[in-house]
Amino acid sequence: MHDCMNENKKYWIYMIDVDGTLCENIFNEEGTKRMAKAKPFKESINAVNKLHQEGHYICIFTSRTDEHRKVTEDWLKKHNVRY
């Protein structure tokens, strides 16, 4: 987290991992089909969305490779993760 000021309002920048945080842990070697069906952690997603709604910046990061970018972005969209 990093605190910042915007229009005299303090907000935070949150770095959120995908695997093991927003969904079950999937290894790169398991491939895109497995990633597309990763079980979401709804409580974590709700917490991230609440932070986003409060005006905080959400930065998603992952050790997934660029080969997995599309499936990851599609998964985030499917599960309504706000960032």
ZIKA-V28658 format. One record per residue. RES is the residue in three letters. SS is DSSP state (a for helix, b for strand, c for the rest). BURIAL is 1 if it has 9 or more other C-alpha atoms within 8 Angstrom, else 0. Layout:
RES,SS,BURIAL  RES,SS,BURIAL
This chain:
MET,c,0  HIS,b,0  ASP,b,0  CYS,b,0  MET,b,0  ASN,b,0  GLU,c,0  ASN,c,0  LYS,b,0  LYS,b,0  TYR,b,1  TRP,b,1  ILE,b,1  TYR,b,1  MET,b,1  ILE,b,1  ASP,b,1  VAL,c,1  ASP,b,1  GLY,c,1  THR,c,1  LEU,c,1  CYS,b,1  GLU,c,1  ASN,c,0  ILE,c,1  PHE,c,0  ASN,a,0  GLU,a,0  GLU,a,1  GLY,a,1  THR,a,0  LYS,a,0  ARG,a,1  MET,a,1  ALA,a,1  LYS,c,0  ALA,c,1  LYS,c,0  PRO,b,1  PHE,c,1  LYS,a,0  GLU,a,0  SER,a,1  ILE,a,1  ASN,a,0  ALA,a,0  VAL,a,1  ASN,a,1  LYS,a,0  LEU,a,1  HIS,a,1  GLN,a,0  GLU,c,0  GLY,c,0  HIS,c,1  TYR,b,1  ILE,b,1  CYS,b,1  ILE,b,1  PHE,b,0  THR,c,0  SER,c,0  ARG,c,1  THR,c,0  ASP,a,0  GLU,a,0  HIS,a,1  ARG,a,1  LYS,a,0  VAL,a,1  THR,a,1  GLU,a,0  ASP,a,1  TRP,a,1  LEU,a,1  LYS,a,0  LYS,a,0  HIS,c,0  ASN,c,0  VAL,c,1  ARG,c,0  TYR,c,0
